Amino acid sequence: MTLPDALALSPSRLPDGEAAFFGSDVYRRHATPAGVFRPTSVEDLRAIVLAAAEAGLAIHTRGGGVSYTDAHLPRRADSVV
């Protein structure tokens, strides 16, 4: 999945090699998200969410904890975390 430029060029985007981690938890693995972001401000978060929504991407939030229920895992590759 190719991300729109507003997302692909975001300074908050983590390297592609780290995206697979965000598609898994302790026991399960689902889809690798198209992009993973760590926003550094409210404005940055807003821009990421708006660009993802305009592109029709699913948006998943994830904190720093570990899940054993896979509730936070993206089910589709056309998603962002």
SVG drawing of the C-alpha trace seen along z (x, -y; Angstrom):
<svg xmlns="http://www.w3.org/2000/svg" viewBox="-12 -22 26 39">
<polyline fill="none" stroke="black" stroke-width="0.4" points="0.0,0.0 1.4,-3.4 0.8,-6.2 -0.2,-9.6 2.6,-12.2 1.2,-13.9 1.8,-10.7 4.8,-9.2 6.8,-12.4 5.7,-13.0 8.6,-13.4 6.6,-11.4 6.6,-8.3 8.7,-5.4 10.9,-3.5 9.1,-0.8 11.2,1.9 9.4,1.2 5.9,1.5 5.7,5.3 6.1,5.1 2.9,3.0 0.9,5.8 1.6,8.3 1.3,8.9 2.6,11.7 0.6,14.5 -0.8,13.2 0.2,11.5 -2.2,9.8 -1.7,7.2 1.4,5.0 0.1,1.4 1.0,-0.8 2.6,-3.3 3.3,-3.8 3.5,-7.3 4.6,-8.7 3.2,-12.3 5.1,-14.9 2.3,-17.5 -1.4,-17.9 -1.0,-19.6 1.0,-16.7 -1.5,-14.1 -4.3,-16.2 -2.5,-16.2 -1.8,-12.5 -5.5,-11.6 -6.9,-14.0 -4.5,-12.7 -5.3,-9.1 -9.1,-9.7 -8.9,-11.5 -7.1,-8.5 -9.7,-6.1 -7.2,-4.3 -8.2,-2.6 -6.7,-4.3 -5.5,-2.3 -4.2,-3.7 -1.7,-1.9 -0.1,-2.7 3.1,-1.4 1.7,1.7 1.6,5.3 -1.7,6.8 -2.6,10.5 -6.0,10.0 -5.0,8.6 -7.6,5.8 -5.2,3.2 -3.9,5.1 -4.8,3.8 -6.7,6.4 -6.0,4.6 -2.8,3.5 -4.5,0.2 -4.3,-1.1 -2.0,-3.4 -1.0,-3.1"/>
</svg>
